[in-house]
């Protein structure tokens, strides 16, 4: 009898743990961040030229703070760059590639799960604000995606640098569309409009 009660208690605890993890990880499978995931975009640069832009998660490594991050490779026309992306059930952080033992600058932070009206900012003196504007439908070459989150990312002017981006994210798909306007002593790679042509996520 005691053995039966003990087994029953263990079964309840295991089930509760599974329910707890499921309840507290609402976005962990919605944000694609696995090695082999890839996206291809029709890209019109800020001068109006048409290109194909490819993004692929090619590996993983440890950030200077000890967290593991996936390595996202961005294949721009005549230029390849990478961002290191750390994600869990509450946040996705996009960092520049580390070059030393200190943490690199963060390019983008998404507070998860995404919800219309939510906003967040960093404490930099010139302002760094990200806001989920609304849920909407977006049509791109890859198809029409409903319930896509439109997100504005702005960084105020400082030392000839600023950011004014609009992004459209779809759960389980990733970035569907982007209008990038970033300047740091000149236009940055990726400025212009991205529209999803095809994707493969696991």
N, C-alpha and C positions, 0 to 999 in steps of 0.2 A: 504493500500500500504506500509506504514511504517513497519507494522507488518510483511508483506511478505519479505521485504528487510532484516529486523532484523533476521528472521528465516533463510533466505538464508545465511547470514553472519555466523550465529552460525553453520549451517551445514558444511560450508566450513572450519571453524576452527576445528570442531570435526574431519572431514576427514583428515585435515592436520596433526593434532596431532597423529592420528592413523598411517598415512604414516610416520611421523617423527619417532615415536617409532619403527615401523617395520624396517625402514632404519637403525636406530642406535642401533639395538639389533640383529646383524647378527648371534651371537653365543649363545644367551641366552638359546635357546632350543636344541642346539647341544651338550652342555656339560651336561651329566646326573648327576643330584645332587638333587634327590628327595627321601624322606623317602620311603623305600621299594625297591628301586633299588638294584640289587644284581648281582654279578659276581662270577663264579666258574672257577678256573684255575687248569690245570695240572702243578704241581710245581716240578721241579728237583732242589734240593738244591746244594750248592757248593761242597758237597761230592759225588754227583751223586745219591742220594736217591730220589725215587719218592713219591710224596705226592699229596693230594688235598688241595688247598688253597681257602678259601671262603671270599668274601668281601661283606658287606651289610651295607646300610645306615639305621641306627637304630633309629635316633632321631635328635634333634637339640637343641642348647643352645647358650648362648651369650658369645662371646669372651671378654677378658678383655678390649678391645678397644671399645666395644659396638656393634660390628657387629654380626649378627646372622650367625651361621655356622652349617652345617649338620655334624653329627657324623658318621664317616665311621669306621666300626668294621672289623678288619683283623684277621681272624682265621687261624693262622699258626699251623703247627704240634706242639702240646703240649704248645701252647702259643697264647694268644689273646691280640691284641693291638688295638689302635684307633687313627685316625687322624681326626682333625676338619677342614672342608673344607668350605671356603667362596667363592662364585662365583657370577659373574654378567656378563654383556655383554662385558666386557673388560679384565677380569682376573679371574683365578681360583687359590686360594692359599690353600695349604695343610699345616696345623700346627700340631705340637705335641700337645697332650692333655694338656690343661692349668692346672697348679698346684698351682697357686697363682694369685695375682692381676696384674702381669706384662704379656705382650704378650709372648707366648711360641715361640721357634724357628720355623722358616718356613722350611719345608722339600722340598717343590716344589712350583714353581710359573709358571703358564702357561699364557702367554699373548695372548689374544683372539681378533679376530679370528686367529687361527694358519695359518701361511703361510710359505712355504719353503723359507729358507734363512734368516728368522727373528732370532734374538738372543737377549738375555738380561742377565744381571748379577747384583749381589749385590755388595756392597762396602766393603765386608770383605777383609782384607789384603791378604789372601791366595787364593783368587779367587773363584768365584761361578758363573759358566756360564751355561746357557741353550740355546741350538740352535736347530731350526727346520731344519734338514738336507735335507729332501726331502719328496715328496709324493710317495708312493709305494704300492704294493699289498702284503698282508701278508696272509699266509695259516696257520691256527691253527685248533684244533679239532672242534671248533664251526663253521668253514667254512672259505671261502676265502673272505677277505675284501679288496676292492679296495679303492684307494684314502685315504690311511692311512698315517698319519704323523709320520715319524721317527724322534725322538727327542733325543738329547744327553744332559745329565746332568752331569757336572763334578765339583768337588770341590777339590782344590789342597791340597797337603799333609800338615798337621799341627798337631803336638802333637799326632802322631800315629793315625791320622784320615784322611780319604779321601773318595771321592765318584766318581764312574765311572759307570753311568747307561745309558742304551739305552731303550727308551720306544717307543711303537707304539700306537698312539691314532687314533680312528675312530670317526668322528662326529656322535652323537646320539647313540653311542655304548659305548664309553669309552676306557679304556685300553685293547688292544687286545693282546699285547705281551710285555714282559719286561725281560731284562737281567740286573739284579741288582748286583752291586759290591760296597758295602759300608762297611767301616771299621772304628771302633772307639774303640781302645784298644781290638779289636777282631771283628770277622765277625758279622754283624747285622742280625736279623731275616729277611728272605725274600731273602737273597743272593742266586743267582742261576737264573734259567730261568722259567718264567711264560708264559703259553700259554692258552688262553681263551677256556674253554670247553663249557660253557653255560652262558646265561645272561638274565636278565629281567629288562628292564628300562621302565619308564612311560613317 
